[in-house]
Amino acid sequence: MLDLLVWLIKLPFVLLGWILKITIISIVWLVKLPFVLLAVVLAVVLGLLGGIISVVGVALTPVLGIGLVILPIGLILLLAAWLIAKLL
């Protein structure tokens, strides 16, 4: 009987702690979510752009060696996309 009484006294405080924890986690995720989505979009865009520029650079290498100028740009974009994806 005493255990039940102690449990009933503790219950509101335990529930309040759970509600507070859920509220804090929700607020943190609401603040963090736009930045995570922005990083995902940025990584995808940089990856696609870097891949396309790298392919164009490889294709244009036999033509006056201009691809050797373009290729590092594509590789840098791919590296940036990879770093952003790793940070997520």
HTML snippet that shows the backbone in 3Dmol.js (N, CA, C, O; Angstrom):
<script src="https://3Dmol.org/build/3Dmol-min.js"></script>
<div id="view" style="width:600px;height:400px;position:relative"></div>
<script>
const pdb = `
ATOM      1  N   MET A   1       0.814  -1.193   0.000  1.00  0.00           N
ATOM      2  CA  MET A   1       0.000   0.000   0.000  1.00  0.00           C
ATOM      3  C   MET A   1       0.864   1.266   0.000  1.00  0.00           C
ATOM      4  O   MET A   1       0.556   2.256  -0.664  1.00  0.00           O
ATOM      5  N   LEU A   2       1.961   1.197   0.773  1.00  0.00           N
ATOM      6  CA  LEU A   2       2.860   2.343   0.824  1.00  0.00           C
ATOM      7  C   LEU A   2       3.538   2.561  -0.532  1.00  0.00           C
ATOM      8  O   LEU A   2       3.741   3.699  -0.956  1.00  0.00           O
ATOM      9  N   ASP A   3       3.886   1.454  -1.210  1.00  0.00           N
ATOM     10  CA  ASP A   3       4.493   1.571  -2.536  1.00  0.00           C
ATOM     11  C   ASP A   3       3.552   2.260  -3.516  1.00  0.00           C
ATOM     12  O   ASP A   3       3.985   3.089  -4.317  1.00  0.00           O
ATOM     13  N   LEU A   4       2.286   1.925  -3.456  1.00  0.00           N
ATOM     14  CA  LEU A   4       1.297   2.543  -4.334  1.00  0.00           C
ATOM     15  C   LEU A   4       1.190   4.037  -4.052  1.00  0.00           C
ATOM     16  O   LEU A   4       1.073   4.839  -4.979  1.00  0.00           O
ATOM     17  N   LEU A   5       1.230   4.409  -2.789  1.00  0.00           N
ATOM     18  CA  LEU A   5       1.144   5.816  -2.416  1.00  0.00           C
ATOM     19  C   LEU A   5       2.365   6.588  -2.917  1.00  0.00           C
ATOM     20  O   LEU A   5       2.231   7.692  -3.444  1.00  0.00           O
ATOM     21  N   VAL A   6       3.550   6.008  -2.752  1.00  0.00           N
ATOM     22  CA  VAL A   6       4.774   6.646  -3.242  1.00  0.00           C
ATOM     23  C   VAL A   6       4.720   6.775  -4.760  1.00  0.00           C
ATOM     24  O   VAL A   6       5.102   7.806  -5.314  1.00  0.00           O
ATOM     25  N   TRP A   7       4.246   5.734  -5.428  1.00  0.00           N
ATOM     26  CA  TRP A   7       4.148   5.753  -6.888  1.00  0.00           C
ATOM     27  C   TRP A   7       3.175   6.836  -7.353  1.00  0.00           C
ATOM     28  O   TRP A   7       3.441   7.531  -8.334  1.00  0.00           O
ATOM     29  N   LEU A   8       2.055   6.980  -6.653  1.00  0.00           N
ATOM     30  CA  LEU A   8       1.072   7.998  -7.018  1.00  0.00           C
ATOM     31  C   LEU A   8       1.596   9.411  -6.776  1.00  0.00           C
ATOM     32  O   LEU A   8       1.234  10.342  -7.496  1.00  0.00           O
ATOM     33  N   ILE A   9       2.445   9.571  -5.766  1.00  0.00           N
ATOM     34  CA  ILE A   9       3.031  10.887  -5.503  1.00  0.00           C
ATOM     35  C   ILE A   9       4.082  11.220  -6.569  1.00  0.00           C
ATOM     36  O   ILE A   9       4.183  12.367  -7.002  1.00  0.00           O
ATOM     37  N   LYS A  10       4.860  10.223  -6.988  1.00  0.00           N
ATOM     38  CA  LYS A  10       5.914  10.449  -7.977  1.00  0.00           C
ATOM     39  C   LYS A  10       5.377  10.618  -9.391  1.00  0.00           C
ATOM     40  O   LYS A  10       6.018  11.272 -10.213  1.00  0.00           O
ATOM     41  N   LEU A  11       4.229  10.051  -9.691  1.00  0.00           N
ATOM     42  CA  LEU A  11       3.719  10.004 -11.059  1.00  0.00           C
ATOM     43  C   LEU A  11       3.623  11.371 -11.740  1.00  0.00           C
ATOM     44  O   LEU A  11       4.080  11.493 -12.877  1.00  0.00           O
ATOM     45  N   PRO A  12       3.057  12.405 -11.115  1.00  0.00           N
ATOM     46  CA  PRO A  12       2.978  13.698 -11.822  1.00  0.00           C
ATOM     47  C   PRO A  12       4.348  14.282 -12.162  1.00  0.00           C
ATOM     48  O   PRO A  12       4.520  14.904 -13.210  1.00  0.00           O
ATOM     49  N   PHE A  13       5.318  14.081 -11.278  1.00  0.00           N
ATOM     50  CA  PHE A  13       6.653  14.611 -11.528  1.00  0.00           C
ATOM     51  C   PHE A  13       7.350  13.855 -12.661  1.00  0.00           C
ATOM     52  O   PHE A  13       8.055  14.454 -13.474  1.00  0.00           O
ATOM     53  N   VAL A  14       7.150  12.550 -12.707  1.00  0.00           N
ATOM     54  CA  VAL A  14       7.721  11.749 -13.792  1.00  0.00           C
ATOM     55  C   VAL A  14       7.092  12.156 -15.120  1.00  0.00           C
ATOM     56  O   VAL A  14       7.793  12.320 -16.118  1.00  0.00           O
ATOM     57  N   LEU A  15       5.775  12.318 -15.132  1.00  0.00           N
ATOM     58  CA  LEU A  15       5.091  12.736 -16.357  1.00  0.00           C
ATOM     59  C   LEU A  15       5.530  14.133 -16.785  1.00  0.00           C
ATOM     60  O   LEU A  15       5.705  14.391 -17.976  1.00  0.00           O
ATOM     61  N   LEU A  16       5.707  15.028 -15.830  1.00  0.00           N
ATOM     62  CA  LEU A  16       6.181  16.372 -16.138  1.00  0.00           C
ATOM     63  C   LEU A  16       7.586  16.325 -16.735  1.00  0.00           C
ATOM     64  O   LEU A  16       7.888  17.063 -17.673  1.00  0.00           O
ATOM     65  N   GLY A  17       8.437  15.469 -16.199  1.00  0.00           N
ATOM     66  CA  GLY A  17       9.781  15.307 -16.753  1.00  0.00           C
ATOM     67  C   GLY A  17       9.745  14.794 -18.177  1.00  0.00           C
ATOM     68  O   GLY A  17      10.496  15.272 -19.026  1.00  0.00           O
ATOM     69  N   TRP A  18       8.883  13.828 -18.451  1.00  0.00           N
ATOM     70  CA  TRP A  18       8.759  13.301 -19.819  1.00  0.00           C
ATOM     71  C   TRP A  18       8.265  14.375 -20.778  1.00  0.00           C
ATOM     72  O   TRP A  18       8.784  14.518 -21.885  1.00  0.00           O
ATOM     73  N   ILE A  19       7.260  15.127 -20.344  1.00  0.00           N
ATOM     74  CA  ILE A  19       6.715  16.191 -21.197  1.00  0.00           C
ATOM     75  C   ILE A  19       7.777  17.252 -21.468  1.00  0.00           C
ATOM     76  O   ILE A  19       7.894  17.739 -22.593  1.00  0.00           O
ATOM     77  N   LEU A  20       8.545  17.610 -20.452  1.00  0.00           N
ATOM     78  CA  LEU A  20       9.611  18.596 -20.620  1.00  0.00           C
ATOM     79  C   LEU A  20      10.682  18.087 -21.577  1.00  0.00           C
ATOM     80  O   LEU A  20      11.161  18.833 -22.431  1.00  0.00           O
ATOM     81  N   LYS A  21      11.057  16.822 -21.436  1.00  0.00           N
ATOM     82  CA  LYS A  21      12.066  16.237 -22.316  1.00  0.00           C
ATOM     83  C   LYS A  21      11.575  16.205 -23.763  1.00  0.00           C
ATOM     84  O   LYS A  21      12.325  16.555 -24.674  1.00  0.00           O
ATOM     85  N   ILE A  22      10.342  15.797 -23.982  1.00  0.00           N
ATOM     86  CA  ILE A  22       9.782  15.746 -25.334  1.00  0.00           C
ATOM     87  C   ILE A  22       9.702  17.149 -25.930  1.00  0.00           C
ATOM     88  O   ILE A  22       9.968  17.331 -27.119  1.00  0.00           O
ATOM     89  N   THR A  23       9.342  18.137 -25.122  1.00  0.00           N
ATOM     90  CA  THR A  23       9.252  19.516 -25.602  1.00  0.00           C
ATOM     91  C   THR A  23      10.619  20.041 -26.022  1.00  0.00           C
ATOM     92  O   THR A  23      10.745  20.665 -27.075  1.00  0.00           O
ATOM     93  N   ILE A  24      11.627  19.799 -25.220  1.00  0.00           N
ATOM     94  CA  ILE A  24      12.977  20.272 -25.550  1.00  0.00           C
ATOM     95  C   ILE A  24      13.485  19.598 -26.817  1.00  0.00           C
ATOM     96  O   ILE A  24      14.053  20.262 -27.684  1.00  0.00           O
ATOM     97  N   ILE A  25      13.290  18.292 -26.934  1.00  0.00           N
ATOM     98  CA  ILE A  25      13.736  17.577 -28.133  1.00  0.00           C
ATOM     99  C   ILE A  25      13.007  18.098 -29.366  1.00  0.00           C
ATOM    100  O   ILE A  25      13.619  18.249 -30.423  1.00  0.00           O
ATOM    101  N   SER A  26      11.718  18.373 -29.247  1.00  0.00           N
ATOM    102  CA  SER A  26      10.946  18.891 -30.379  1.00  0.00           C
ATOM    103  C   SER A  26      11.444  20.265 -30.803  1.00  0.00           C
ATOM    104  O   SER A  26      11.570  20.539 -31.996  1.00  0.00           O
ATOM    105  N   ILE A  27      11.726  21.122 -29.843  1.00  0.00           N
ATOM    106  CA  ILE A  27      12.220  22.466 -30.173  1.00  0.00           C
ATOM    107  C   ILE A  27      13.583  22.390 -30.845  1.00  0.00           C
ATOM    108  O   ILE A  27      13.838  23.102 -31.817  1.00  0.00           O
ATOM    109  N   VAL A  28      14.457  21.532 -30.334  1.00  0.00           N
ATOM    110  CA  VAL A  28      15.781  21.376 -30.942  1.00  0.00           C
ATOM    111  C   VAL A  28      15.653  20.903 -32.385  1.00  0.00           C
ATOM    112  O   VAL A  28      16.340  21.417 -33.267  1.00  0.00           O
ATOM    113  N   TRP A  29      14.777  19.926 -32.636  1.00  0.00           N
ATOM    114  CA  TRP A  29      14.617  19.422 -34.004  1.00  0.00           C
ATOM    115  C   TRP A  29      13.959  20.443 -34.912  1.00  0.00           C
ATOM    116  O   TRP A  29      14.281  20.500 -36.099  1.00  0.00           O
ATOM    117  N   LEU A  30      13.043  21.253 -34.389  1.00  0.00           N
ATOM    118  CA  LEU A  30      12.433  22.291 -35.218  1.00  0.00           C
ATOM    119  C   LEU A  30      13.457  23.342 -35.637  1.00  0.00           C
ATOM    120  O   LEU A  30      13.362  23.898 -36.731  1.00  0.00           O
ATOM    121  N   VAL A  31      14.427  23.617 -34.781  1.00  0.00           N
ATOM    122  CA  VAL A  31      15.481  24.563 -35.131  1.00  0.00           C
ATOM    123  C   VAL A  31      16.488  23.915 -36.076  1.00  0.00           C
ATOM    124  O   VAL A  31      16.977  24.561 -37.002  1.00  0.00           O
ATOM    125  N   LYS A  32      16.798  22.643 -35.844  1.00  0.00           N
ATOM    126  CA  LYS A  32      17.850  21.957 -36.589  1.00  0.00           C
ATOM    127  C   LYS A  32      17.396  21.479 -37.971  1.00  0.00           C
ATOM    128  O   LYS A  32      18.214  21.405 -38.888  1.00  0.00           O
ATOM    129  N   LEU A  33      16.126  21.157 -38.136  1.00  0.00           N
ATOM    130  CA  LEU A  33      15.637  20.536 -39.363  1.00  0.00           C
ATOM    131  C   LEU A  33      15.885  21.363 -40.622  1.00  0.00           C
ATOM    132  O   LEU A  33      16.328  20.788 -41.617  1.00  0.00           O
ATOM    133  N   PRO A  34      15.630  22.677 -40.649  1.00  0.00           N
ATOM    134  CA  PRO A  34      15.897  23.423 -41.891  1.00  0.00           C
ATOM    135  C   PRO A  34      17.360  23.367 -42.315  1.00  0.00           C
ATOM    136  O   PRO A  34      17.660  23.300 -43.507  1.00  0.00           O
ATOM    137  N   PHE A  35      18.269  23.393 -41.348  1.00  0.00           N
ATOM    138  CA  PHE A  35      19.691  23.337 -41.682  1.00  0.00           C
ATOM    139  C   PHE A  35      20.078  21.965 -42.231  1.00  0.00           C
ATOM    140  O   PHE A  35      20.897  21.868 -43.145  1.00  0.00           O
ATOM    141  N   VAL A  36      19.495  20.913 -41.677  1.00  0.00           N
ATOM    142  CA  VAL A  36      19.762  19.563 -42.174  1.00  0.00           C
ATOM    143  C   VAL A  36      19.237  19.418 -43.597  1.00  0.00           C
ATOM    144  O   VAL A  36      19.928  18.881 -44.464  1.00  0.00           O
ATOM    145  N   LEU A  37      18.023  19.892 -43.841  1.00  0.00           N
ATOM    146  CA  LEU A  37      17.461  19.815 -45.192  1.00  0.00           C
ATOM    147  C   LEU A  37      18.275  20.641 -46.180  1.00  0.00           C
ATOM    148  O   LEU A  37      18.495  20.214 -47.313  1.00  0.00           O
ATOM    149  N   LEU A  38      18.722  21.819 -45.758  1.00  0.00           N
ATOM    150  CA  LEU A  38      19.558  22.651 -46.620  1.00  0.00           C
ATOM    151  C   LEU A  38      20.877  21.950 -46.944  1.00  0.00           C
ATOM    152  O   LEU A  38      21.345  22.006 -48.081  1.00  0.00           O
ATOM    153  N   ALA A  39      21.468  21.302 -45.967  1.00  0.00           N
ATOM    154  CA  ALA A  39      22.725  20.585 -46.196  1.00  0.00           C
ATOM    155  C   ALA A  39      22.525  19.407 -47.143  1.00  0.00           C
ATOM    156  O   ALA A  39      23.381  19.137 -47.984  1.00  0.00           O
ATOM    157  N   VAL A  40      21.397  18.702 -47.013  1.00  0.00           N
ATOM    158  CA  VAL A  40      21.123  17.572 -47.913  1.00  0.00           C
ATOM    159  C   VAL A  40      20.958  18.071 -49.339  1.00  0.00           C
ATOM    160  O   VAL A  40      21.526  17.497 -50.269  1.00  0.00           O
ATOM    161  N   VAL A  41      20.183  19.135 -49.518  1.00  0.00           N
ATOM    162  CA  VAL A  41      19.975  19.690 -50.863  1.00  0.00           C
ATOM    163  C   VAL A  41      21.292  20.192 -51.435  1.00  0.00           C
ATOM    164  O   VAL A  41      21.584  19.966 -52.609  1.00  0.00           O
ATOM    165  N   LEU A  42      22.085  20.867 -50.622  1.00  0.00           N
ATOM    166  CA  LEU A  42      23.372  21.379 -51.088  1.00  0.00           C
ATOM    167  C   LEU A  42      24.308  20.246 -51.491  1.00  0.00           C
ATOM    168  O   LEU A  42      24.996  20.345 -52.507  1.00  0.00           O
ATOM    169  N   ALA A  43      24.342  19.174 -50.710  1.00  0.00           N
ATOM    170  CA  ALA A  43      25.197  18.033 -51.046  1.00  0.00           C
ATOM    171  C   ALA A  43      24.757  17.391 -52.355  1.00  0.00           C
ATOM    172  O   ALA A  43      25.596  17.033 -53.181  1.00  0.00           O
ATOM    173  N   VAL A  44      23.451  17.243 -52.551  1.00  0.00           N
ATOM    174  CA  VAL A  44      22.951  16.633 -53.791  1.00  0.00           C
ATOM    175  C   VAL A  44      23.269  17.517 -54.991  1.00  0.00           C
ATOM    176  O   VAL A  44      23.737  17.026 -56.018  1.00  0.00           O
ATOM    177  N   VAL A  45      23.019  18.815 -54.867  1.00  0.00           N
ATOM    178  CA  VAL A  45      23.273  19.730 -55.984  1.00  0.00           C
ATOM    179  C   VAL A  45      24.760  19.781 -56.314  1.00  0.00           C
ATOM    180  O   VAL A  45      25.140  19.721 -57.483  1.00  0.00           O
ATOM    181  N   LEU A  46      25.599  19.890 -55.292  1.00  0.00           N
ATOM    182  CA  LEU A  46      27.045  19.924 -55.550  1.00  0.00           C
ATOM    183  C   LEU A  46      27.533  18.611 -56.146  1.00  0.00           C
ATOM    184  O   LEU A  46      28.406  18.610 -57.014  1.00  0.00           O
ATOM    185  N   GLY A  47      26.982  17.505 -55.691  1.00  0.00           N
ATOM    186  CA  GLY A  47      27.372  16.210 -56.242  1.00  0.00           C
ATOM    187  C   GLY A  47      26.998  16.073 -57.708  1.00  0.00           C
ATOM    188  O   GLY A  47      27.809  15.639 -58.525  1.00  0.00           O
ATOM    189  N   LEU A  48      25.774  16.443 -58.037  1.00  0.00           N
ATOM    190  CA  LEU A  48      25.343  16.365 -59.441  1.00  0.00           C
ATOM    191  C   LEU A  48      26.141  17.319 -60.320  1.00  0.00           C
ATOM    192  O   LEU A  48      26.595  16.945 -61.401  1.00  0.00           O
ATOM    193  N   LEU A  49      26.308  18.548 -59.854  1.00  0.00           N
ATOM    194  CA  LEU A  49      27.060  19.531 -60.628  1.00  0.00           C
ATOM    195  C   LEU A  49      28.518  19.101 -60.788  1.00  0.00           C
ATOM    196  O   LEU A  49      29.089  19.228 -61.871  1.00  0.00           O
ATOM    197  N   GLY A  50      29.112  18.600 -59.725  1.00  0.00           N
ATOM    198  CA  GLY A  50      30.497  18.125 -59.806  1.00  0.00           C
ATOM    199  C   GLY A  50      30.638  16.941 -60.736  1.00  0.00           C
ATOM    200  O   GLY A  50      31.613  16.849 -61.483  1.00  0.00           O
ATOM    201  N   GLY A  51      29.667  16.025 -60.700  1.00  0.00           N
ATOM    202  CA  GLY A  51      29.703  14.875 -61.612  1.00  0.00           C
ATOM    203  C   GLY A  51      29.587  15.291 -63.063  1.00  0.00           C
ATOM    204  O   GLY A  51      30.317  14.790 -63.918  1.00  0.00           O
ATOM    205  N   ILE A  52      28.674  16.204 -63.345  1.00  0.00           N
ATOM    206  CA  ILE A  52      28.489  16.668 -64.725  1.00  0.00           C
ATOM    207  C   ILE A  52      29.726  17.409 -65.213  1.00  0.00           C
ATOM    208  O   ILE A  52      30.190  17.174 -66.329  1.00  0.00           O
ATOM    209  N   ILE A  53      30.265  18.301 -64.385  1.00  0.00           N
ATOM    210  CA  ILE A  53      31.456  19.054 -64.792  1.00  0.00           C
ATOM    211  C   ILE A  53      32.653  18.124 -64.960  1.00  0.00           C
ATOM    212  O   ILE A  53      33.476  18.335 -65.851  1.00  0.00           O
ATOM    213  N   SER A  54      32.762  17.106 -64.122  1.00  0.00           N
ATOM    214  CA  SER A  54      33.868  16.149 -64.268  1.00  0.00           C
ATOM    215  C   SER A  54      33.757  15.374 -65.572  1.00  0.00           C
ATOM    216  O   SER A  54      34.756  15.172 -66.262  1.00  0.00           O
ATOM    217  N   VAL A  55      32.548  14.938 -65.913  1.00  0.00           N
ATOM    218  CA  VAL A  55      32.354  14.208 -67.174  1.00  0.00           C
ATOM    219  C   VAL A  55      32.668  15.111 -68.358  1.00  0.00           C
ATOM    220  O   VAL A  55      33.306  14.673 -69.315  1.00  0.00           O
ATOM    221  N   VAL A  56      32.228  16.367 -68.307  1.00  0.00           N
ATOM    222  CA  VAL A  56      32.535  17.312 -69.388  1.00  0.00           C
ATOM    223  C   VAL A  56      34.044  17.540 -69.462  1.00  0.00           C
ATOM    224  O   VAL A  56      34.608  17.618 -70.553  1.00  0.00           O
ATOM    225  N   GLY A  57      34.696  17.648 -68.311  1.00  0.00           N
ATOM    226  CA  GLY A  57      36.145  17.839 -68.306  1.00  0.00           C
ATOM    227  C   GLY A  57      36.888  16.665 -68.906  1.00  0.00           C
ATOM    228  O   GLY A  57      37.855  16.854 -69.644  1.00  0.00           O
ATOM    229  N   VAL A  58      36.444  15.440 -68.598  1.00  0.00           N
ATOM    230  CA  VAL A  58      37.082  14.251 -69.175  1.00  0.00           C
ATOM    231  C   VAL A  58      36.836  14.200 -70.678  1.00  0.00           C
ATOM    232  O   VAL A  58      37.724  13.833 -71.447  1.00  0.00           O
ATOM    233  N   ALA A  59      35.618  14.571 -71.095  1.00  0.00           N
ATOM    234  CA  ALA A  59      35.294  14.530 -72.526  1.00  0.00           C
ATOM    235  C   ALA A  59      36.076  15.580 -73.304  1.00  0.00           C
ATOM    236  O   ALA A  59      36.416  15.355 -74.466  1.00  0.00           O
ATOM    237  N   LEU A  60      36.366  16.716 -72.690  1.00  0.00           N
ATOM    238  CA  LEU A  60      37.050  17.794 -73.405  1.00  0.00           C
ATOM    239  C   LEU A  60      38.568  17.752 -73.260  1.00  0.00           C
ATOM    240  O   LEU A  60      39.254  18.612 -73.813  1.00  0.00           O
ATOM    241  N   THR A  61      39.100  16.795 -72.547  1.00  0.00           N
ATOM    242  CA  THR A  61      40.555  16.726 -72.386  1.00  0.00           C
ATOM    243  C   THR A  61      41.283  16.560 -73.725  1.00  0.00           C
ATOM    244  O   THR A  61      42.303  17.217 -73.931  1.00  0.00           O
ATOM    245  N   PRO A  62      40.802  15.709 -74.644  1.00  0.00           N
ATOM    246  CA  PRO A  62      41.511  15.606 -75.928  1.00  0.00           C
ATOM    247  C   PRO A  62      41.414  16.869 -76.782  1.00  0.00           C
ATOM    248  O   PRO A  62      42.223  17.064 -77.689  1.00  0.00           O
ATOM    249  N   VAL A  63      40.434  17.726 -76.503  1.00  0.00           N
ATOM    250  CA  VAL A  63      40.245  18.934 -77.307  1.00  0.00           C
ATOM    251  C   VAL A  63      41.036  20.075 -76.675  1.00  0.00           C
ATOM    252  O   VAL A  63      40.562  20.721 -75.741  1.00  0.00           O
ATOM    253  N   LEU A  64      42.212  20.314 -77.172  1.00  0.00           N
ATOM    254  CA  LEU A  64      43.068  21.419 -76.733  1.00  0.00           C
ATOM    255  C   LEU A  64      43.411  21.393 -75.242  1.00  0.00           C
ATOM    256  O   LEU A  64      43.887  22.391 -74.701  1.00  0.00           O
ATOM    257  N   GLY A  65      43.178  20.285 -74.592  1.00  0.00           N
ATOM    258  CA  GLY A  65      43.511  20.165 -73.178  1.00  0.00           C
ATOM    259  C   GLY A  65      42.673  21.033 -72.259  1.00  0.00           C
ATOM    260  O   GLY A  65      43.027  21.230 -71.096  1.00  0.00           O
ATOM    261  N   ILE A  66      41.562  21.555 -72.769  1.00  0.00           N
ATOM    262  CA  ILE A  66      40.723  22.435 -71.945  1.00  0.00           C
ATOM    263  C   ILE A  66      40.064  21.664 -70.808  1.00  0.00           C
ATOM    264  O   ILE A  66      39.700  22.242 -69.784  1.00  0.00           O
ATOM    265  N   GLY A  67      39.915  20.364 -70.994  1.00  0.00           N
ATOM    266  CA  GLY A  67      39.313  19.550 -69.944  1.00  0.00           C
ATOM    267  C   GLY A  67      40.163  19.507 -68.688  1.00  0.00           C
ATOM    268  O   GLY A  67      39.639  19.309 -67.592  1.00  0.00           O
ATOM    269  N   LEU A  68      41.466  19.689 -68.834  1.00  0.00           N
ATOM    270  CA  LEU A  68      42.346  19.692 -67.667  1.00  0.00           C
ATOM    271  C   LEU A  68      42.121  20.921 -66.794  1.00  0.00           C
ATOM    272  O   LEU A  68      42.485  20.927 -65.618  1.00  0.00           O
ATOM    273  N   VAL A  69      41.524  21.955 -67.369  1.00  0.00           N
ATOM    274  CA  VAL A  69      41.168  23.137 -66.591  1.00  0.00           C
ATOM    275  C   VAL A  69      39.815  22.928 -65.903  1.00  0.00           C
ATOM    276  O   VAL A  69      39.604  23.378 -64.777  1.00  0.00           O
ATOM    277  N   ILE A  70      38.902  22.239 -66.599  1.00  0.00           N
ATOM    278  CA  ILE A  70      37.543  22.044 -66.096  1.00  0.00           C
ATOM    279  C   ILE A  70      37.483  20.910 -65.068  1.00  0.00           C
ATOM    280  O   ILE A  70      36.728  20.997 -64.099  1.00  0.00           O
ATOM    281  N   LEU A  71      38.256  19.869 -65.265  1.00  0.00           N
ATOM    282  CA  LEU A  71      38.187  18.679 -64.423  1.00  0.00           C
ATOM    283  C   LEU A  71      38.413  18.965 -62.931  1.00  0.00           C
ATOM    284  O   LEU A  71      37.659  18.446 -62.108  1.00  0.00           O
ATOM    285  N   PRO A  72      39.408  19.759 -62.550  1.00  0.00           N
ATOM    286  CA  PRO A  72      39.592  20.018 -61.110  1.00  0.00           C
ATOM    287  C   PRO A  72      38.399  20.727 -60.463  1.00  0.00           C
ATOM    288  O   PRO A  72      38.120  20.522 -59.281  1.00  0.00           O
ATOM    289  N   ILE A  73      37.703  21.553 -61.229  1.00  0.00           N
ATOM    290  CA  ILE A  73      36.522  22.238 -60.687  1.00  0.00           C
ATOM    291  C   ILE A  73      35.459  21.210 -60.317  1.00  0.00           C
ATOM    292  O   ILE A  73      34.868  21.281 -59.240  1.00  0.00           O
ATOM    293  N   GLY A  74      35.218  20.260 -61.208  1.00  0.00           N
ATOM    294  CA  GLY A  74      34.250  19.205 -60.927  1.00  0.00           C
ATOM    295  C   GLY A  74      34.661  18.353 -59.743  1.00  0.00           C
ATOM    296  O   GLY A  74      33.827  17.968 -58.924  1.00  0.00           O
ATOM    297  N   LEU A  75      35.951  18.058 -59.656  1.00  0.00           N
ATOM    298  CA  LEU A  75      36.426  17.242 -58.539  1.00  0.00           C
ATOM    299  C   LEU A  75      36.321  17.989 -57.207  1.00  0.00           C
ATOM    300  O   LEU A  75      36.038  17.380 -56.175  1.00  0.00           O
ATOM    301  N   ILE A  76      36.545  19.292 -57.227  1.00  0.00           N
ATOM    302  CA  ILE A  76      36.396  20.090 -56.003  1.00  0.00           C
ATOM    303  C   ILE A  76      34.937  20.112 -55.558  1.00  0.00           C
ATOM    304  O   ILE A  76      34.649  20.017 -54.365  1.00  0.00           O
ATOM    305  N   LEU A  77      34.014  20.237 -56.518  1.00  0.00           N
ATOM    306  CA  LEU A  77      32.589  20.209 -56.175  1.00  0.00           C
ATOM    307  C   LEU A  77      32.187  18.845 -55.619  1.00  0.00           C
ATOM    308  O   LEU A  77      31.409  18.766 -54.669  1.00  0.00           O
ATOM    309  N   LEU A  78      32.710  17.782 -56.204  1.00  0.00           N
ATOM    310  CA  LEU A  78      32.422  16.442 -55.685  1.00  0.00           C
ATOM    311  C   LEU A  78      32.980  16.268 -54.272  1.00  0.00           C
ATOM    312  O   LEU A  78      32.336  15.663 -53.416  1.00  0.00           O
ATOM    313  N   LEU A  79      34.162  16.795 -54.038  1.00  0.00           N
ATOM    314  CA  LEU A  79      34.762  16.724 -52.704  1.00  0.00           C
ATOM    315  C   LEU A  79      33.930  17.509 -51.688  1.00  0.00           C
ATOM    316  O   LEU A  79      33.731  17.055 -50.561  1.00  0.00           O
ATOM    317  N   ALA A  80      33.448  18.682 -52.087  1.00  0.00           N
ATOM    318  CA  ALA A  80      32.603  19.479 -51.187  1.00  0.00           C
ATOM    319  C   ALA A  80      31.311  18.733 -50.859  1.00  0.00           C
ATOM    320  O   ALA A  80      30.873  18.731 -49.708  1.00  0.00           O
ATOM    321  N   ALA A  81      30.698  18.100 -51.861  1.00  0.00           N
ATOM    322  CA  ALA A  81      29.469  17.332 -51.626  1.00  0.00           C
ATOM    323  C   ALA A  81      29.743  16.157 -50.695  1.00  0.00           C
ATOM    324  O   ALA A  81      28.934  15.854 -49.818  1.00  0.00           O
ATOM    325  N   TRP A  82      30.878  15.499 -50.883  1.00  0.00           N
ATOM    326  CA  TRP A  82      31.230  14.360 -50.032  1.00  0.00           C
ATOM    327  C   TRP A  82      31.446  14.817 -48.585  1.00  0.00           C
ATOM    328  O   TRP A  82      31.011  14.144 -47.650  1.00  0.00           O
ATOM    329  N   LEU A  83      32.115  15.956 -48.402  1.00  0.00           N
ATOM    330  CA  LEU A  83      32.356  16.466 -47.047  1.00  0.00           C
ATOM    331  C   LEU A  83      31.050  16.849 -46.351  1.00  0.00           C
ATOM    332  O   LEU A  83      30.874  16.576 -45.163  1.00  0.00           O
ATOM    333  N   ILE A  84      30.141  17.477 -47.086  1.00  0.00           N
ATOM    334  CA  ILE A  84      28.846  17.838 -46.495  1.00  0.00           C
ATOM    335  C   ILE A  84      28.081  16.582 -46.110  1.00  0.00           C
ATOM    336  O   ILE A  84      27.479  16.522 -45.038  1.00  0.00           O
ATOM    337  N   ALA A  85      28.103  15.577 -46.981  1.00  0.00           N
ATOM    338  CA  ALA A  85      27.401  14.325 -46.673  1.00  0.00           C
ATOM    339  C   ALA A  85      28.025  13.632 -45.460  1.00  0.00           C
ATOM    340  O   ALA A  85      27.307  13.036 -44.656  1.00  0.00           O
ATOM    341  N   LYS A  86      29.346  13.703 -45.320  1.00  0.00           N
ATOM    342  CA  LYS A  86      30.010  13.088 -44.168  1.00  0.00           C
ATOM    343  C   LYS A  86      29.652  13.811 -42.867  1.00  0.00           C
ATOM    344  O   LYS A  86      29.524  13.182 -41.816  1.00  0.00           O
ATOM    345  N   LEU A  87      29.492  15.124 -42.944  1.00  0.00           N
ATOM    346  CA  LEU A  87      29.153  15.893 -41.746  1.00  0.00           C
ATOM    347  C   LEU A  87      27.732  15.623 -41.277  1.00  0.00           C
ATOM    348  O   LEU A  87      27.419  15.803 -40.100  1.00  0.00           O
ATOM    349  N   LEU A  88      26.874  15.193 -42.190  1.00  0.00           N
ATOM    350  CA  LEU A  88      25.500  14.879 -41.790  1.00  0.00           C
ATOM    351  C   LEU A  88      25.499  13.585 -41.034  1.00  0.00           C
ATOM    352  O   LEU A  88      24.443  13.124 -40.599  1.00  0.00           O
TER     353      LEU A  88
END
`;
const viewer = $3Dmol.createViewer("view");
viewer.addModel(pdb, "pdb");
viewer.setStyle({}, {cartoon: {color: "spectrum"}});
viewer.zoomTo();
viewer.render();
</script>
